[in-house]
Amino acid sequence: MFSNVLIYFVIIPLLMLGGFFLCRDIKQIRAVAVVGSTALLALSIWLLVDYLGLRAAGATAPMLYCDSWTWFAPLHINLAVGVDGISIAMLILSSIIVFAGSFASWKIDDARHFFMWLLLLSTGVFGFFISIDLFTMFMFYEVALIPMYLLIGVWGTGRKEYSAMKLTLMLMGGSAFLMLSLIGIYYHSAADSSQLTWNILEIAANGAITTEWQYFLFPMCFVGFGVLGAMFPFHTWSPDGHACAPTAVSMLHAGVLMKLGGYGCFRVAMYLMPQAANDLAWIFLILTGISVVYGAFSACVQTDLKYINAYSSVSHCGMVLFAILMINTTAMTGAIMQMLSHGLMTALFFALIGMIYGRTHTRDIRLMGGLMQIMPFLGVGYVIAGMASLGLPGLSGFVAEMTIFVGSFEHADMFHRVFTIVACSSIVITAVYILRVVGKLLFGPVQDEHHRSLTDATWWERLSTITLIVSVAAIGCFPNFFESLIKFTFSPELFHAIGM
């Protein structure tokens, strides 16, 4: 029996996989999905409460709940785990979306195999966020990516084979860059070759990676993770993948999987190679600034609901990387809050789009209208998601984006301030496409008379939707709580310790 609570974030999904294999009918499959996802959510909440208690009691270590089990001694590979406030925030986000996705997929075809692959993806996601060993982190990263091919290629819609292959090839290309950078980090992790390590905390403490090697390894590492974060020009897999994926996969894909990119950029690239991060950040600021504006403009010209939300995700995830590259406490705090905000609101978007598509059998906004009077619950949910996306005060988007822009504007030089203003313009563009879609989709005349006979949300759809709406509102109404969760990670002492 493992004594460290973190390992149960991997064990529970694996137990659920075994449970799905033994299930005989759809009711048992649903029961396993609900019980397992509820257990993960309860575990993440308990971890949050206990973590805050330890910090309040005076725990000052960068990572808590650290433990390690030797895996392959000759290469110093260990199953090493540990979390800080950012990791816990990502674990909570993941567990909420897995919980909501279980109900959003209540009527999925071939539920047994679908949930088995979905839980394998979830295992990779949870394992990635608790790992502090680079090799183990990369392994879980790949475990999270591989199931996407089958989940889209088998259960998707539209050009699903093309989208699944495009996603797989582009993300595997990013993984190749990432693998090379991690091997380079390992072989320069210590001055003495006998002390080489994959452990992130030990590598940071050693500070043995020379500036020259940082300049070489940092771009590969940032690009490797940046591909998953939909950084321009490596973003093209994301809209196609989102558009063809089934509802729960889109929720987990946009809500959590893309956050592995931003989390990895901070945890590995920025944390372990601070000198290169300082000197080369301007290059990636240009690319991420383009992502923010390009994604928003692209969403304006789409007519497919999923493509609109997919390009919106390119914009919002670009803002995460943009804020991380500002390398100051305020902006980076905003980046983590943006990860939480975008994860929840885009999962809400995709859940609602899936519910609407399941009734209307179309995602083309030109063929829909007046749905607010036909399905008011889903309509109100879509309006709330839209308002969060465009940054309405009281919802998560406003808190995250304001924190990012205030932190970014702390830089006094012209370069940073110009790009901050450019990124701010995305708020106006976002308002354009959100209000356009809401007006076309929910109000005005009904475009198809057959839509008048459609039903509103079922109880399981309402539960999934309400869970996500409450989470989005919680961040918007209680931002100080979430700021206190992650503030130690960005404390001045830590910045000084890693050379930033």
C-alpha atoms as one frame of an Amber mdcrd trajectory, in Angstrom:
protein
   0.000   0.000   0.000   1.382   3.405  -0.988   1.507   5.894   1.868   1.765
   9.004  -0.309  -1.645  10.405  -1.208  -0.488  11.710  -4.583  -0.017   8.278
  -6.136  -3.742   7.627  -5.742  -4.398  10.156  -8.499  -2.887   7.503 -10.781
  -4.181   4.428  -8.950  -7.857   5.479  -8.993  -8.036   5.898 -12.798  -6.232
   2.563 -13.217  -8.744   0.887 -10.893 -11.529   2.449 -12.941  -9.975   0.952
 -16.067 -10.150  -2.481 -14.455 -13.724  -1.810 -13.360 -14.782  -0.926 -16.913
 -13.245  -4.168 -18.169 -15.378  -6.174 -15.728 -18.635  -4.282 -16.306 -21.426
  -6.193 -18.042 -23.910  -3.455 -18.943 -24.192   0.293 -19.434 -25.529   0.903
 -15.926 -22.444  -0.634 -14.343 -20.189   1.360 -16.672 -21.910   4.581 -15.654
 -21.674   3.633 -11.986 -17.914   3.063 -12.219 -17.471   6.365 -14.081 -19.463
   8.328 -11.500 -17.913   6.672  -8.428 -14.368   6.977  -9.753 -14.671  10.585
 -10.929 -16.322  11.532  -7.624 -13.453   9.892  -5.720 -10.906  11.875  -7.747
 -12.785  15.113  -7.094 -13.038  14.369  -3.356  -9.340  13.485  -3.210  -8.328
  16.734  -4.917 -10.493  18.793  -2.533  -9.005  17.010   0.488  -5.507  17.620
  -0.875  -6.283  21.327  -1.334  -7.499  21.707   2.262  -4.553  19.779   3.697
  -2.035  21.682   1.564  -3.358  25.058   2.712  -3.216  23.805   6.290   0.428
  22.809   5.926   1.337  26.180   4.410  -0.516  28.001   7.191   1.398  25.905
   9.737   4.697  27.139   8.328   5.710  24.608   5.652   8.069  26.464   3.306
   9.442  23.735   1.036   8.914  24.466  -2.693   7.100  21.134  -3.062   5.099
  19.210  -0.477   4.108  15.522  -0.252   7.381  14.606  -1.925   8.257  10.927
  -2.252  10.278   8.760  -4.587  10.392   5.104  -5.631  13.359   3.797  -7.622
  12.339   2.654 -11.088  15.565   2.167 -13.091  18.634   2.815 -10.966  21.363
   2.804 -13.698  19.798   5.917 -15.298  18.608   7.409 -11.998  14.952   7.142
 -13.057  12.496   7.330 -10.170   8.762   7.592  -9.752   9.169  10.897  -7.897
   6.094  12.889  -6.880   5.434  16.242  -5.242   3.091  19.201  -5.593   2.916
  22.924  -5.012  -0.023  25.288  -5.371   0.076  25.222  -9.172   0.073  21.427
  -9.283  -2.876  21.260  -6.910  -4.783  23.832  -8.967  -4.249  21.660 -12.060
  -5.314  18.516 -10.189  -8.536  20.211  -9.095  -9.176  21.421 -12.644  -8.596
  17.927 -14.034 -10.841  16.214 -11.490 -13.687  18.701 -12.057 -13.578  18.172
 -15.828 -13.348  14.370 -15.518 -16.372  14.495 -13.194 -18.369  16.741 -15.536
 -17.246  14.767 -18.592 -18.537  11.530 -17.093 -22.061  12.938 -17.099 -21.667
  14.697 -20.453 -20.879  11.267 -21.983 -23.879   9.531 -20.419 -25.234   8.351
 -23.796 -21.971   7.644 -25.640 -21.882   4.637 -27.982 -19.652   1.706 -26.977
 -19.254   3.303 -23.555 -16.960   0.616 -22.130 -14.099   1.114 -24.562 -14.666
   4.865 -24.785 -14.326   5.332 -21.022 -11.336   2.978 -20.879  -9.390   5.119
 -23.347 -10.634   8.330 -21.722  -9.416   7.119 -18.314  -6.037   6.168 -19.769
  -5.767   9.752 -21.010  -6.776  10.972 -17.539  -4.130   8.740 -15.939  -1.478
  10.460 -18.021  -2.789  13.911 -17.125  -2.881  13.281 -13.370   0.509  11.553
 -13.442   2.053  14.480 -15.316   0.909  17.036 -12.756   2.217  15.098  -9.730
   5.603  14.131 -11.251   8.832  15.897 -10.325  11.022  13.413 -12.213  11.525
  14.568 -15.809  11.576  11.060 -17.287   8.400  10.029 -15.468   6.765  13.315
 -16.387   7.562  12.708 -20.063   6.199   9.163 -19.835   2.877  10.382 -18.425
   2.875  13.137 -21.055   2.976  10.498 -23.792   0.362   8.350 -22.037  -1.961
  11.368 -22.143  -1.357  11.989 -25.863  -1.569   8.507 -27.381  -5.281   7.775
 -26.571  -6.315  10.946 -28.417  -5.804   9.213 -31.768  -8.330   6.477 -31.042
 -10.774   8.676 -29.147 -11.037  11.018 -32.130 -10.516   8.468 -34.906 -13.137
   6.016 -33.600 -15.695   8.102 -31.700 -15.269  11.428 -33.489 -17.309  13.039
 -36.255 -16.544  14.676 -39.601 -13.013  14.238 -40.961 -12.080  12.287 -37.869
  -9.313  10.120 -39.368  -7.556  13.147 -40.875  -7.891  15.173 -37.656  -6.704
  12.304 -35.466  -3.644  11.705 -37.631  -2.800  15.410 -37.911  -3.047  15.842
 -34.138  -0.925  12.769 -33.476   1.816  13.663 -35.941   2.142  17.282 -34.790
   2.149  16.411 -31.098   4.635  13.589 -31.671   6.843  16.099 -33.496   6.679
  18.363 -30.467   7.472  15.365 -28.266  10.637  14.708 -30.279  11.916  18.224
 -29.526  10.887  17.798 -25.908  12.634  14.444 -25.527  15.890  15.821 -26.925
  15.767  18.786 -24.553  15.054  16.572 -21.515  17.964  14.273 -22.352  20.184
  17.341 -22.663  18.971  18.644 -19.301  19.695  15.258 -17.699  23.265  15.083
 -18.983  23.924  18.621 -17.696  21.970  18.281 -14.445  25.062  18.066 -12.228
  28.732  18.995 -12.408  29.726  15.447 -11.440  28.564  12.794 -13.923  27.962
  10.363 -11.052  25.356  12.755  -9.615  23.187  13.090 -12.718  19.490  13.290
 -11.935  16.057  13.650 -13.543  14.608  15.258 -10.390  13.434  18.814 -11.091
  14.163  20.092  -7.574  17.676  18.639  -7.576  18.456  20.026 -11.034  17.301
  23.504  -9.974  19.354  23.310  -6.768  22.484  22.178  -8.635  22.286  25.004
 -11.179  24.765  23.108 -13.334  23.300  23.829 -16.770  25.623  26.377 -18.327
  24.299  29.457 -20.113  25.463  28.126 -23.475  23.560  24.885 -23.042  20.520
  26.753 -21.758  20.461  28.750 -24.993  20.477  25.477 -26.930  18.008  23.478
 -24.806  15.478  26.155 -23.844  14.043  26.749 -27.357  13.566  23.009 -27.938
  11.906  22.560 -24.564   9.626  25.583 -24.934   8.633  24.626 -28.485   8.042
  21.018 -27.417   5.570  22.061 -24.746   4.375  25.042 -26.792   3.059  22.771
 -29.557   0.629  21.252 -27.041  -0.208  24.762 -25.843  -1.243  25.659 -29.434
   1.507  28.249 -29.862   1.630  29.924 -33.278   2.560  28.575 -35.840   2.199
  25.076 -34.344  -1.491  25.471 -33.511  -3.192  24.023 -36.594  -3.787  20.577
 -35.066  -5.989  22.064 -32.345  -9.049  23.363 -34.270  -9.315  20.197 -36.389
  -8.877  17.967 -33.350 -11.492  19.848 -31.334 -13.993  19.919 -34.186 -13.965
  16.146 -34.679 -13.587  14.943 -31.079 -16.566  13.648 -29.054 -17.855  15.919
 -26.292 -15.990  14.525 -23.267 -12.753  14.301 -25.250 -13.071  17.935 -26.350
 -13.720  18.893 -22.712 -10.656  17.061 -21.433  -8.555  17.995 -24.452  -9.119
  21.756 -24.307  -9.786  21.932 -20.572  -6.803  19.940 -19.307  -4.566  18.425
 -21.986  -3.592  21.779 -23.500  -2.671  22.963 -19.986   0.148  20.428 -19.962
   1.862  22.757 -22.431   1.701  25.854 -20.231   2.499  23.897 -17.076   5.497
  22.240 -18.728   6.815  25.548 -20.080   6.850  26.963 -16.571   7.853  23.860
 -14.599  10.662  22.732 -16.896  11.750  25.372 -19.419  11.443  28.506 -17.250
  12.306  26.912 -13.905  15.391  24.948 -14.960  16.830  27.352 -17.553  16.175
  30.837 -16.134  19.037  32.632 -17.889  17.906  31.512 -21.334  14.312  32.284
 -20.358  15.286  35.858 -19.552  17.347  36.362 -22.686  15.192  34.519 -25.254
  11.720  35.311 -23.935  11.253  38.111 -26.481  11.251  35.619 -29.370   8.437
  33.573 -27.899   6.592  36.685 -26.740   6.227  37.600 -30.418   4.879  34.130
 -31.284   2.483  33.984 -28.329   1.319  37.564 -28.971   0.427  36.477 -32.508
  -1.407  33.443 -31.088  -3.569  35.660 -28.878  -4.709  37.971 -31.678  -4.694
  35.459 -34.544  -6.835  32.969 -32.612  -9.406  35.635 -31.771  -9.592  36.936
 -35.359  -9.901  33.393 -36.712 -12.817  32.673 -34.383 -14.657  35.668 -35.829
 -14.924  34.137 -39.312 -15.954  30.604 -38.319 -19.509  29.268 -38.612 -18.998
  25.904 -36.868 -19.526  26.137 -33.104 -16.614  23.825 -32.329 -14.218  25.664
 -34.635 -15.224  28.956 -33.002 -14.408  27.597 -29.563 -11.261  25.867 -30.825
  -9.780  29.088 -32.235 -10.871  30.855 -29.054  -8.800  28.260 -27.175  -5.769
  29.079 -29.342  -6.148  32.706 -28.268  -6.653  32.001 -24.569  -3.880  29.382
 -24.341  -1.578  31.807 -26.162  -2.315  34.281 -23.388  -1.122  31.711 -20.816
   2.276  31.352 -22.514   2.404  35.114 -23.087   1.987  35.764 -19.353   4.524
  33.126 -18.313   7.141  34.785 -20.524   6.676  38.095 -18.684   8.568  36.507
 -15.779   7.063  38.510 -12.941   4.865  37.460 -10.048   1.672  39.215 -11.124
   1.668  38.068 -14.747   2.612  34.495 -13.917  -0.091  34.335 -11.242  -2.501
  35.512 -13.930  -1.214  32.751 -16.234  -2.166  30.048 -13.734  -5.556  31.629
 -13.129  -6.035  31.802 -16.906  -5.275  28.090 -17.135  -7.965  27.401 -14.547
 -10.412  29.841 -16.116  -9.942  28.655 -19.683 -10.007  25.006 -18.678 -13.380
  25.365 -16.988 -15.090  27.706 -19.435 -13.935  25.862 -22.558 -15.055  22.561
 -21.036 -18.414  24.235 -20.405 -18.493  25.475 -24.007 -17.749  22.059 -25.483
 -20.225  20.319 -23.167 -22.995  22.699 -24.233 -22.038  22.454 -27.919 -22.200
  18.672 -27.678 -25.621  18.846 -26.041 -26.934  21.256 -28.681 -25.469  19.172
 -31.517 -27.034  16.021 -30.096 -30.433  17.664 -30.527 -30.101  19.771 -33.685
 -27.558  17.497 -35.491 -25.739  20.577 -36.752 -23.051  22.915 -35.445 -23.518
  25.512 -38.189 -24.748  28.732 -36.569 -26.335  29.779 -39.879 -28.808  26.924
 -39.555 -29.825  27.657 -35.972 -31.625  30.465 -34.191 -34.063  31.155 -31.397
 -32.810  28.268 -29.266 -33.186  30.257 -26.048 -36.970  29.847 -26.185 -36.670
  26.140 -27.050 -33.957  25.020 -24.619 -33.565  27.860 -22.064 -31.277  25.973
 -19.660 -28.687  25.236 -22.329 -29.104  28.767 -23.691 -28.414  30.409 -20.336
 -25.425  28.123 -19.823 -24.004  29.168 -23.189 -24.454  32.856 -22.357 -22.604
  32.397 -19.051 -19.743  30.596 -20.803 -19.592  33.375 -23.393 -19.546  36.108
 -20.766 -16.698  34.333 -18.956 -14.756  34.113 -22.223 -15.061  37.828 -23.015
 -14.085  38.795 -19.456 -17.301  39.830 -17.698 -16.558  40.929 -14.087 -17.696
  38.345 -11.558 -16.594  35.423 -13.712 -13.202  33.737 -14.023 -12.139  35.303
 -17.321 -12.106  38.854 -15.963  -9.917  38.008 -12.961  -7.400  36.017 -15.008
  -7.036  38.445 -17.903  -6.843  41.574 -15.745  -4.110  39.987 -13.648  -2.171
  39.101 -16.798  -2.466  42.556 -18.346  -1.596  44.400 -15.126   1.441  42.168
 -14.608   2.546  42.499 -18.232   2.335  46.272 -18.103   4.721  46.316 -15.127
   7.546  46.132 -17.670   8.564  49.705 -18.414  10.193  49.103 -21.804   8.388
  49.827 -25.073   8.619  46.262 -26.447   6.712  44.633 -23.586   4.124  47.390
 -23.342   3.365  47.372 -27.060   2.794  43.639 -27.032   0.688  43.963 -23.893
  -1.552  46.462 -25.697  -1.743  44.115 -28.689  -2.770  41.255 -26.420  -5.367
  43.490 -24.721  -7.007  44.054 -28.098  -8.072  40.407 -28.066 -10.712  41.327
 -25.465 -12.549  43.451 -28.017 -12.217  40.791 -30.726 -13.492  38.136 -28.317
 -16.548  40.236 -27.544 -17.277  40.445 -31.286 -17.417  36.705 -31.954 -19.043
  35.773 -28.647 -21.878  38.289 -28.981 -22.282  37.383 -32.661 -22.697  33.690
 -31.848 -24.996  34.293 -28.873 -27.226  36.582 -30.942 -27.373  34.218 -33.909
 -27.674  30.949 -32.015 -29.988  31.809 -29.151 -32.064  34.785 -30.231 -33.850
  35.926 -33.337 -36.188  33.772 -35.444 -36.119  29.975 -35.336 -34.355  28.815
 -38.516 -35.700  25.254 -38.576 -39.267  24.515 -37.492 -38.234  20.994 -36.479
 -36.167  22.586 -33.722 -39.343  23.669 -31.920 -39.934  20.060 -30.867 -36.508
  19.698 -29.240 -36.158  19.085 -25.508 -34.068  20.938 -22.953 -31.247  19.467
 -20.858 -31.659  16.171 -19.016 -30.688  15.788 -15.351 -27.210  14.457 -16.108
 -26.567  17.280 -18.571 -27.746  19.802 -15.994 -25.427  18.336 -13.358 -22.426
  18.527 -15.702 -23.273  22.098 -16.723 -23.961  23.381 -13.216 -20.698  21.894
 -11.909 -18.712  23.884 -14.448 -20.743  27.098 -14.071 -20.292  27.079 -10.289
 -16.540  26.561 -10.728 -16.261  29.459 -13.206 -18.214  31.729 -10.850 -16.146
  30.633  -7.830 -12.896  31.837  -9.409 -14.506  35.126 -10.437 -16.052  35.805
  -7.017 -13.225  34.534  -4.783  -9.981  35.289  -6.651  -8.005  35.900  -3.442
  -8.463  32.270  -2.419  -6.935  30.986  -5.635  -4.219  33.636  -5.523  -3.264
  32.487  -2.029  -3.065  28.901  -3.279  -0.371  29.666  -5.845   1.350  32.739
  -4.394   4.181  30.826  -2.665   5.264  29.344  -5.996   5.900  32.851  -7.298
   7.376  34.277  -4.095  10.432  36.589  -4.408  12.494  34.028  -2.509  11.786
  31.358  -5.082  12.521  33.674  -8.009  15.855  34.512  -6.386  16.614  30.841
  -5.730  16.268  29.916  -9.392  18.058  33.000 -10.640  15.104  34.965 -12.012
